[in-house]
C-alpha cells in the first residue's frame, strides 16, 4: 500500500513540475495511488479468506464422521 501511494505521489509531482499544474496532478495521482493500495489490500484479504475457508473444508473432510 505504501509503495503504490509513493508511486502515485511521485508521478503527480513530476507531472506538476512538467505541466505547471501544481498541486492538482499530485493530488489526483496520490488519490490513484491510495486507491490502488486499498485495492491490493482487498484482493490479498479476499485471497487469504478463501484459502482459510478451503483449509477448514479440508479439515472437516479429513475429520469426517467416525
SVG drawing of the C-alpha trace seen along z (x, -y; Angstrom):
<svg xmlns="http://www.w3.org/2000/svg" viewBox="-20 -26 29 70">
<polyline fill="none" stroke="black" stroke-width="0.4" points="0.0,0.0 2.8,-2.4 4.7,-1.7 1.6,-2.4 0.9,-5.7 4.5,-6.9 4.5,-5.9 1.3,-7.9 2.8,-10.8 6.0,-10.9 4.1,-10.6 1.9,-13.5 4.8,-15.6 6.8,-15.2 3.7,-15.9 3.0,-19.0 6.6,-20.1 6.4,-19.4 3.0,-20.8 2.9,-23.6 -0.4,-22.4 0.7,-22.4 -0.9,-20.8 -3.6,-19.2 -1.7,-16.3 0.0,-15.5 -3.4,-15.2 -5.0,-13.3 -2.2,-10.8 -1.8,-10.4 -5.5,-9.5 -4.9,-6.9 -2.0,-5.5 -4.0,-5.3 -7.0,-3.7 -4.6,-1.1 -3.1,-0.3 -6.6,0.3 -7.5,2.4 -4.4,4.5 -5.2,5.0 -8.8,6.0 -7.5,8.6 -5.0,10.1 -7.5,10.2 -10.1,11.9 -7.5,14.4 -6.4,15.2 -10.0,15.7 -10.7,18.1 -7.6,20.1 -8.7,20.3 -12.1,21.5 -10.6,24.2 -8.4,25.3 -11.4,25.5 -13.3,27.5 -10.4,29.9 -10.1,30.3 -13.8,31.1 -13.5,33.7 -10.4,35.3 -12.1,35.5 -15.4,36.8 -17.9,38.9 -16.3,41.8"/>
</svg>
